Protein backbone atom coordinates (compact mmCIF):
# COMPACT_ATOMS: atom_id res chain seq x y z
CA UNK A 1 0.00 0.00 0.00
CA UNK A 2 1.27 3.43 -0.94
CA UNK A 3 1.02 6.00 1.83
CA UNK A 4 1.77 9.63 1.20
CA UNK A 5 1.82 12.41 3.77
CA UNK A 6 1.40 15.99 2.61
CA UNK A 7 2.11 19.24 4.35
CA UNK A 8 2.64 22.91 3.62
CA UNK A 9 -0.77 24.29 2.76
CA UNK A 10 -2.15 27.43 4.29
CA UNK A 11 -3.66 30.84 3.72
CA UNK A 12 -1.67 33.56 1.99
CA UNK A 13 -2.15 36.83 0.18
CA UNK A 14 -1.90 37.14 -3.59
CA UNK A 15 1.70 37.31 -4.69
CA UNK A 16 3.04 35.26 -1.81
CA UNK A 17 4.56 31.79 -1.90
CA UNK A 18 4.00 28.38 -0.36
CA UNK A 19 5.86 25.11 -0.60
CA UNK A 20 3.98 21.84 -0.44
CA UNK A 21 5.72 18.65 0.64
CA UNK A 22 4.86 15.01 0.07
CA UNK A 23 6.67 12.17 1.81
CA UNK A 24 6.03 8.51 1.06
CA UNK A 25 6.14 5.59 3.45
CA UNK A 26 7.74 2.35 2.44
CA UNK A 27 9.43 3.44 -0.75
CA UNK A 28 11.75 6.09 -2.10
CA UNK A 29 10.83 9.11 -4.15
CA UNK A 30 13.42 8.33 -6.81
CA UNK A 31 11.73 5.01 -7.54
CA UNK A 32 8.40 6.53 -8.53
CA UNK A 33 6.68 8.99 -10.84
CA UNK A 34 5.03 11.92 -9.07
CA UNK A 35 2.30 14.39 -9.65
CA UNK A 36 0.45 17.22 -7.96
CA UNK A 37 -3.27 17.71 -8.59
CA UNK A 38 -5.67 20.28 -7.27
CA UNK A 39 -9.39 20.69 -6.96
CA UNK A 40 -11.21 23.92 -6.27
CA UNK A 41 -14.82 23.90 -5.05
CA UNK A 42 -17.15 23.26 -7.96
CA UNK A 43 -14.28 22.63 -10.35
CA UNK A 44 -12.93 19.47 -11.86
CA UNK A 45 -9.71 17.94 -10.65
CA UNK A 46 -6.75 19.51 -12.43
CA UNK A 47 -3.29 18.11 -13.04
CA UNK A 48 -0.85 20.79 -11.94
CA UNK A 49 2.59 19.28 -12.37
CA UNK A 50 4.45 16.00 -12.69
CA UNK A 51 7.99 14.75 -12.34
CA UNK A 52 9.04 11.42 -13.77
CA UNK A 53 11.79 9.14 -12.56
CA UNK A 54 14.06 10.43 -15.30
CA UNK A 55 13.53 13.99 -14.05
CA UNK A 56 11.22 15.07 -16.84
CA UNK A 57 8.74 17.65 -15.61
CA UNK A 58 5.37 18.90 -16.78
CA UNK A 59 3.39 21.98 -15.80
CA UNK A 60 -0.13 23.04 -16.57
CA UNK A 61 -0.25 26.27 -18.53
CA UNK A 62 -2.00 27.93 -15.60
CA UNK A 63 1.04 27.49 -13.33
CA UNK A 64 3.92 27.50 -15.79
CA UNK A 65 6.60 29.92 -14.71
CA UNK A 66 5.20 30.21 -11.17
CA UNK A 67 5.30 26.68 -9.77
CA UNK A 68 8.22 24.27 -9.60
CA UNK A 69 8.17 20.56 -8.79
CA UNK A 70 11.25 18.93 -7.34
CA UNK A 71 12.38 16.00 -5.28
CA UNK A 72 14.97 15.66 -2.55
CA UNK A 73 16.17 12.09 -2.47
CA UNK A 74 18.08 12.61 0.78
CA UNK A 75 14.90 13.78 2.52
CA UNK A 76 12.75 11.36 0.53
CA UNK A 77 10.32 14.15 -0.23
CA UNK A 78 8.69 15.69 -3.29
CA UNK A 79 7.97 19.40 -3.29
CA UNK A 80 5.75 21.83 -5.13
CA UNK A 81 7.10 25.36 -4.80
CA UNK A 82 4.32 27.80 -5.56
CA UNK A 83 5.27 31.41 -6.20
CA UNK A 84 3.21 34.44 -7.17
CA UNK A 85 0.09 32.75 -5.90
CA UNK A 86 -3.22 34.07 -7.14
CA UNK A 87 -6.79 33.64 -5.86
CA UNK A 88 -7.46 31.20 -8.70
CA UNK A 89 -4.83 28.89 -7.19
CA UNK A 90 -7.11 28.34 -4.21
CA UNK A 91 -7.81 24.61 -4.00
CA UNK A 92 -7.07 21.42 -2.18
CA UNK A 93 -3.79 20.07 -3.49
CA UNK A 94 -3.05 16.35 -3.67
CA UNK A 95 0.21 14.59 -4.35
CA UNK A 96 0.12 11.34 -6.27
CA UNK A 97 2.65 8.63 -6.85
CA UNK A 98 2.96 5.72 -9.23
CA UNK A 99 5.22 3.16 -7.64
CA UNK A 100 5.54 0.03 -9.69
CA UNK A 101 2.00 -1.13 -10.37
CA UNK A 102 0.51 0.80 -7.45
CA UNK A 103 -0.98 4.29 -7.36
CA UNK A 104 -1.29 6.35 -4.23
CA UNK A 105 -2.69 9.72 -3.15
CA UNK A 106 -1.95 12.05 -0.32
CA UNK A 107 -4.65 13.24 2.04
CA UNK A 108 -4.79 16.68 0.46
CA UNK A 109 -3.66 20.03 1.78
CA UNK A 110 -5.70 23.20 1.44
CA UNK A 111 -4.28 26.33 -0.15
CA UNK A 112 -6.24 29.57 0.15
CA UNK A 113 -5.09 32.71 -1.63
CA UNK A 114 -6.75 36.01 -0.85
CA UNK A 115 -6.75 38.98 -3.18
C-alpha contacts under 8 A as a table, 3 or more apart, distances in Angstrom:
res1	aa1	res2	aa2	distance
1	X	102	X	7.51
1	X	104	X	7.74
2	X	24	X	7.25
2	X	25	X	6.90
2	X	26	X	7.38
2	X	99	X	7.79
2	X	102	X	7.07
2	X	103	X	6.86
2	X	104	X	5.09
2	X	105	X	7.75
3	X	24	X	5.66
3	X	25	X	5.39
3	X	26	X	7.67
3	X	104	X	6.50
3	X	105	X	7.24
3	X	106	X	7.07
4	X	22	X	6.30
4	X	23	X	5.55
4	X	24	X	4.41
4	X	25	X	6.36
4	X	95	X	7.61
4	X	96	X	7.84
4	X	104	X	7.05
4	X	105	X	6.23
4	X	106	X	4.69
4	X	107	X	7.41
5	X	21	X	7.99
5	X	22	X	5.44
5	X	23	X	5.23
5	X	24	X	6.35
5	X	106	X	5.57
5	X	107	X	6.75
6	X	20	X	7.09
6	X	21	X	5.44
6	X	22	X	4.40
6	X	23	X	6.55
6	X	94	X	7.70
6	X	95	X	7.20
6	X	106	X	5.94
6	X	107	X	6.67
6	X	108	X	6.59
6	X	109	X	6.53
7	X	20	X	5.76
7	X	21	X	5.21
7	X	22	X	6.62
7	X	109	X	6.37
8	X	18	X	6.91
8	X	19	X	5.75
8	X	20	X	4.41
8	X	21	X	6.04
8	X	109	X	7.17
9	X	18	X	7.02
9	X	19	X	7.48
9	X	20	X	6.23
9	X	109	X	5.24
9	X	110	X	5.22
9	X	111	X	4.99
10	X	18	X	7.77
10	X	109	X	7.97
10	X	110	X	6.22
10	X	111	X	5.05
10	X	112	X	6.20
11	X	111	X	5.98
11	X	112	X	4.59
11	X	113	X	5.84
11	X	114	X	7.56
12	X	16	X	6.28
12	X	17	X	7.55
12	X	111	X	7.98
12	X	112	X	6.34
12	X	113	X	5.06
12	X	114	X	6.32
13	X	16	X	5.77
13	X	85	X	7.65
13	X	86	X	7.89
13	X	113	X	5.38
13	X	114	X	4.78
13	X	115	X	6.09
14	X	84	X	6.81
14	X	85	X	5.34
14	X	86	X	4.88
14	X	87	X	6.42
14	X	113	X	5.80
14	X	114	X	5.68
14	X	115	X	5.20
15	X	83	X	7.05
15	X	84	X	4.08
15	X	85	X	4.98
15	X	86	X	6.38
16	X	83	X	6.26
16	X	84	X	5.43
16	X	85	X	5.63
17	X	81	X	7.50
17	X	82	X	5.42
17	X	83	X	4.38
17	X	84	X	6.06
17	X	85	X	6.08
18	X	81	X	6.20
18	X	82	X	5.24
18	X	83	X	6.70
19	X	79	X	6.65
19	X	80	X	5.59
19	X	81	X	4.39
19	X	82	X	5.85
20	X	79	X	5.48
20	X	80	X	5.01
20	X	81	X	6.41
20	X	82	X	7.87
21	X	77	X	6.49
21	X	78	X	5.74
21	X	79	X	4.59
21	X	80	X	6.58
22	X	77	X	5.54
22	X	78	X	5.14
22	X	79	X	6.34
22	X	95	X	6.43
22	X	106	X	7.43
23	X	29	X	7.89
23	X	76	X	6.27
23	X	77	X	4.63
23	X	78	X	6.51
24	X	27	X	6.37
24	X	28	X	6.97
24	X	29	X	7.11
24	X	76	X	7.31
24	X	77	X	7.20
25	X	28	X	7.91
27	X	31	X	7.34
28	X	31	X	5.55
28	X	32	X	7.27
28	X	73	X	7.46
28	X	76	X	5.97
29	X	32	X	5.63
29	X	33	X	7.87
29	X	71	X	7.16
29	X	72	X	7.91
29	X	73	X	6.35
29	X	76	X	5.54
29	X	77	X	6.41
29	X	78	X	6.97
30	X	33	X	7.88
30	X	53	X	6.03
30	X	71	X	7.89
30	X	73	X	6.37
30	X	76	X	7.96
31	X	53	X	6.50
31	X	99	X	6.77
32	X	52	X	7.19
32	X	53	X	5.87
32	X	97	X	6.34
32	X	98	X	5.54
32	X	99	X	4.72
32	X	100	X	7.20
33	X	50	X	7.58
33	X	51	X	6.09
33	X	52	X	4.48
33	X	53	X	5.40
33	X	97	X	5.68
33	X	98	X	5.21
33	X	99	X	6.81
34	X	50	X	5.49
34	X	51	X	5.24
34	X	52	X	6.20
34	X	78	X	7.81
34	X	95	X	7.26
34	X	96	X	5.68
34	X	97	X	4.62
34	X	98	X	6.53
35	X	47	X	7.52
35	X	48	X	7.48
35	X	49	X	5.60
35	X	50	X	4.06
35	X	51	X	6.31
35	X	95	X	5.70
35	X	96	X	5.05
35	X	97	X	6.42
36	X	47	X	6.37
36	X	48	X	5.49
36	X	49	X	5.31
36	X	50	X	6.32
36	X	80	X	7.58
36	X	93	X	6.79
36	X	94	X	5.60
36	X	95	X	4.48
36	X	96	X	6.13
37	X	45	X	6.77
37	X	46	X	5.49
37	X	47	X	4.47
37	X	48	X	5.15
37	X	49	X	7.14
37	X	93	X	5.65
37	X	94	X	5.11
37	X	95	X	6.31
37	X	96	X	7.58
38	X	45	X	5.77
38	X	46	X	5.33
38	X	47	X	6.61
38	X	48	X	6.72
38	X	91	X	5.83
38	X	92	X	5.41
38	X	93	X	4.23
38	X	94	X	5.94
39	X	43	X	6.26
39	X	44	X	6.17
39	X	45	X	4.62
39	X	46	X	6.19
39	X	91	X	5.15
39	X	92	X	5.36
39	X	93	X	6.62
40	X	43	X	5.27
40	X	44	X	7.35
40	X	45	X	7.56
40	X	90	X	6.37
40	X	91	X	4.14
40	X	92	X	6.33
41	X	91	X	7.12
47	X	60	X	6.84
48	X	59	X	5.86
48	X	60	X	5.20
48	X	63	X	7.10
49	X	57	X	7.14
49	X	58	X	5.23
49	X	59	X	4.44
49	X	60	X	6.26
49	X	69	X	6.75
50	X	56	X	7.99
50	X	57	X	5.44
50	X	58	X	5.10
50	X	59	X	6.82
50	X	69	X	7.06
51	X	55	X	5.85
51	X	56	X	5.55
51	X	57	X	4.44
51	X	58	X	6.62
51	X	69	X	6.81
51	X	70	X	7.28
52	X	55	X	5.18
52	X	56	X	5.24
52	X	57	X	6.50
53	X	56	X	7.34
57	X	69	X	7.44
59	X	63	X	6.48
59	X	64	X	5.54
59	X	67	X	7.88
60	X	63	X	5.63
60	X	64	X	6.07
61	X	64	X	5.14
63	X	66	X	5.42
63	X	67	X	5.62
64	X	67	X	6.23
65	X	68	X	7.79
66	X	82	X	6.16
66	X	83	X	5.11
66	X	84	X	6.14
66	X	85	X	7.76
67	X	80	X	6.73
67	X	81	X	5.45
67	X	82	X	4.46
67	X	83	X	5.93
68	X	79	X	7.97
68	X	80	X	5.66
68	X	81	X	5.04
68	X	82	X	6.63
69	X	78	X	7.37
69	X	79	X	5.63
69	X	80	X	4.57
69	X	81	X	6.33
70	X	78	X	5.79
70	X	79	X	5.24
70	X	80	X	6.60
71	X	76	X	7.45
71	X	77	X	5.76
71	X	78	X	4.20
71	X	79	X	5.91
72	X	75	X	5.41
72	X	76	X	5.74
72	X	77	X	5.41
72	X	78	X	6.33
72	X	79	X	7.98
73	X	76	X	4.61
73	X	77	X	6.60
74	X	77	X	7.98
82	X	85	X	6.52
85	X	89	X	6.38
85	X	113	X	6.71
86	X	89	X	5.42
86	X	90	X	7.52
86	X	113	X	5.98
86	X	114	X	7.47
86	X	115	X	7.23
87	X	90	X	5.56
87	X	112	X	7.27
87	X	113	X	4.65
87	X	114	X	5.55
87	X	115	X	5.97
88	X	113	X	7.60
89	X	111	X	7.52
89	X	112	X	7.50
89	X	113	X	6.75
90	X	110	X	7.76
90	X	111	X	5.34
90	X	112	X	4.61
90	X	113	X	5.46
91	X	110	X	6.00
91	X	111	X	5.50
91	X	112	X	6.65
92	X	108	X	5.88
92	X	109	X	5.40
92	X	110	X	4.26
92	X	111	X	6.00
93	X	108	X	5.29
93	X	109	X	5.26
93	X	110	X	6.14
93	X	111	X	7.11
94	X	105	X	6.67
94	X	106	X	5.57
94	X	107	X	6.70
94	X	108	X	4.49
94	X	109	X	6.60
95	X	105	X	5.80
95	X	106	X	5.23
95	X	108	X	7.24
96	X	103	X	7.22
96	X	104	X	5.57
96	X	105	X	4.51
96	X	106	X	6.34
97	X	103	X	5.68
97	X	104	X	5.26
97	X	105	X	6.60
98	X	101	X	7.01
98	X	102	X	5.78
98	X	103	X	4.59
98	X	104	X	6.59
99	X	102	X	5.27
99	X	103	X	6.30
